[in-house]
Structures are given as C-alpha cells and as structure tokens.
Amino acid sequence: MHFSTRLVATVALLTLAGCSTLSSMNPFSKDDTKNAPAVLQEFVQTMKVNPVWTTSVGKSGSYFFSPVQVGNDIFAASADGTMVRLNSATGQVQWKVEAGMPLTAGVGANATSLAVAGKKGMLLVFDLDGKLRWKVQASSEILTAPDVGQGLVIVRSMDNRIAAYDVQTGERKWAVNRVLPPLILRTDSGIALTDQAAIVALPGGKIIALSLSNGALRWEASVAEPKGATELERIADVSGTPAIFDSMVCTAAFQGRVSCFDLASGAVRWSKDLSSEVGVSVDERFVFAADTLGGLSAFSRMSGSSVWRNDKLTHRNLSAPASYGRAVAVGDMFGYLHLLSREDGSFIGRVSTDGSQILAAPIVAGSNLIVQTKSGTVVAFATE
C-alpha cells in the first residue's frame, strides 16, 4: 500500500515516519517493484484543458493546504505563513499578507472570515481584508483546515479534541474530547457543516455529528472497524472531508470502506470495501473515491452499486477527486491533473502543473478548475 502521509504514536504524539510507504514500515510486507508508479498511457484528449491563470503562494512543507472559494475570490495559504486573496476568474492578487508565524493547515473561510492554523496549535482568524481579528491557543497541533460557518470556527486538533469558537470574538463555545487509537495517520481528516451540525471525520473509523449549539452528539457511525494483529494493521482512520449532498453524507476510511449515511440520523445508506487516504467527492449521481492503490472508482450515489473503476493511475498518490461537468478530476504526486469521464472512467483530458504533488481535491470555481500544488503553485484551468 503506497502511503504518502505520516503516522503518529498518540501516546507521545511522535512522528514515526515521513513521506514514506506504509508497507516499508511493516516488517511483514515485501519490498518489491510492484509499487512503482504507473506509466501514463497515451489517449485521444476529447476535453482540452488550458491554464487560465497561475500564481505562487508558497510551499506546503510537510502539511496539507487547500484553497477555498468564497464568492468571486479564492483564498490560499502556505507553510511559511503567506496568505493570499485572488480573483477566481483572473487570478489577480487582491491582497497578500503574512500570518506572523508558520502555518500547519488552511484555509477555512466564509463570507466574513478567514481561518488558518498556526504552529503549536494556534488558531488565527482574519477578516476578508486580511486583518487579524483574534487568535487562540488550541489544545494541540491542528493539521486540518478550520471550518467556518454558522457563526463558529470549528477545529479538530491532533489530540482528537473538537472545539468551536465564536467567529467574531474567539470565545470558546464548546469542546468535545474523543479517545485516540494508539496509532493514527498524520493526515487531513476534515469537518463539514450543515445548518445545525458539524460532521467530523475521526481516527479509528468513526464519523460523528455534533450539534452546533452545544457540541452534543447527534449521531455516530462506523466507516471502518479496526482489525489485525498489530496496531499498524489496525489503523482505520476516516480520511478527507465528509462530502454532503442533499440528505446524504459520504466518506471513506483507510483500510476500511466507502460509505454513505443519512445526514439527519447517521443510518447507513450503503457501504463498500475500499481503502482511501484522501476521501471522496459526491455529485447528484455518483460518489467518486480514490483508493490507496491509485484506483479511481465511481459508485451510484443512491444505491452504492459500482459504476466503474479506472486502475491506470496505480501508485501515483492520487488526490481526492472532484466532479467537474462531464468529467471527474484528480491530481497526482507528479503534478498532473487527470480528467476522466464521469460515465465510464475513461481518460478524456490531462494537463501538467509544476511537477510537485497535488494534495488537495481540485475545486470548481465557476467554469474554472483550481488546484494548489505542494510547491505552492495555484493554477486555474478551463476546458474547451
């Protein structure tokens, strides 16, 4: 299993390995050449992809940064503390400011506020002009972008504490502590908001819904069941940000399943075996999931039946996918953006960026498709 993130021993919150493979850490696995990245195949491009604009925000380092769209703007950040506001259509820089410290995650934003995570668990919130509004110290390091909405900024720190703060004042409104497994992925497990609940992806294979008013547990569901003889084999963390569409929320887990649940009750709609480090995306018809082997699959959103699987990008460390018109878009470790047919999974377009990994799912901003690379390039593409 090719594995691009890191592991943390939660007893001491120590990093065990970085930018490695999980199999290389497993004494029972075989080290062979089967994990070599797939060679890209030639095909006739029926969806032409062209760059519209490009800019640089700064490198991600060992952290996970994803741009976010608010109205006509794109907000992005980097590990050195740089934050930018860009026009989503033209890429014009509206402002560029420094957070005043290195950052470990970002960006979360809504129509009034921008939130990022600073070193040693500092949470910083700015207005949309880039002026610092407040900062508070969280309980430990934050590796996932804060979520902003419904008057709150919500974060999950590495000690598995979920905390909500008033977006205007920084006053802590509530906090929930969850038990950590002995070993977890040092990866991006996000939070999605509805008008009443925070849907939180957790280590240990769980997804929970917390009331926005007081943090009370509304429901809890299992995406994976830890199993195996060793703690390494028992890692079953939910990956990526839960994807909400209509009355469903879907997600995936490492060494677990891709699953969809009823958004109101947490009841399982359907579940299929699949191991993912990056999570899923959802549209009106499909759930798309990139697995740890580098396969990209589509499932029927309503029934969970398998629609197609493309296995031509194995071991290329795929990002989470994004539905984009008649295509599904996914990035890889070499900075390529691949476009596959939503209907059958065949390749219909491909374009390169700066040669560094695309970690986060592409975002759709109007007619543009926007990605941020590990080296800090933010680029918008359009199709013909």
Secondary structure as GFF3:
##gff-version 3
##sequence-region A 1 384
A	DSSP	beta_strand	6	9	.	.	.	ID=ss1
A	DSSP	beta_strand	14	17	.	.	.	ID=ss2
A	DSSP	alpha_helix	22	25	.	.	.	ID=ss3
A	DSSP	three_ten_helix	33	35	.	.	.	ID=ss4
A	DSSP	beta_strand	49	56	.	.	.	ID=ss5
A	DSSP	beta_strand	64	65	.	.	.	ID=ss6
A	DSSP	beta_strand	68	70	.	.	.	ID=ss7
A	DSSP	beta_strand	73	77	.	.	.	ID=ss8
A	DSSP	beta_strand	82	87	.	.	.	ID=ss9
A	DSSP	beta_strand	93	98	.	.	.	ID=ss10
A	DSSP	beta_strand	103	109	.	.	.	ID=ss11
A	DSSP	beta_strand	113	118	.	.	.	ID=ss12
A	DSSP	three_ten_helix	119	121	.	.	.	ID=ss13
A	DSSP	beta_strand	122	127	.	.	.	ID=ss14
A	DSSP	beta_strand	132	137	.	.	.	ID=ss15
A	DSSP	beta_strand	147	149	.	.	.	ID=ss16
A	DSSP	beta_strand	152	156	.	.	.	ID=ss17
A	DSSP	beta_strand	161	166	.	.	.	ID=ss18
A	DSSP	beta_strand	172	177	.	.	.	ID=ss19
A	DSSP	beta_strand	183	186	.	.	.	ID=ss20
A	DSSP	beta_strand	191	193	.	.	.	ID=ss21
A	DSSP	beta_strand	197	201	.	.	.	ID=ss22
A	DSSP	beta_strand	206	211	.	.	.	ID=ss23
A	DSSP	beta_strand	217	222	.	.	.	ID=ss24
A	DSSP	beta_strand	238	245	.	.	.	ID=ss25
A	DSSP	beta_strand	248	253	.	.	.	ID=ss26
A	DSSP	beta_strand	256	262	.	.	.	ID=ss27
A	DSSP	beta_strand	268	274	.	.	.	ID=ss28
A	DSSP	beta_strand	280	282	.	.	.	ID=ss29
A	DSSP	beta_strand	286	290	.	.	.	ID=ss30
A	DSSP	beta_strand	296	300	.	.	.	ID=ss31
A	DSSP	beta_strand	306	310	.	.	.	ID=ss32
A	DSSP	beta_strand	322	324	.	.	.	ID=ss33
A	DSSP	beta_strand	327	331	.	.	.	ID=ss34
A	DSSP	beta_strand	336	341	.	.	.	ID=ss35
A	DSSP	beta_strand	347	352	.	.	.	ID=ss36
A	DSSP	beta_strand	363	365	.	.	.	ID=ss37
A	DSSP	beta_strand	368	372	.	.	.	ID=ss38
A	DSSP	beta_strand	377	383	.	.	.	ID=ss39
###
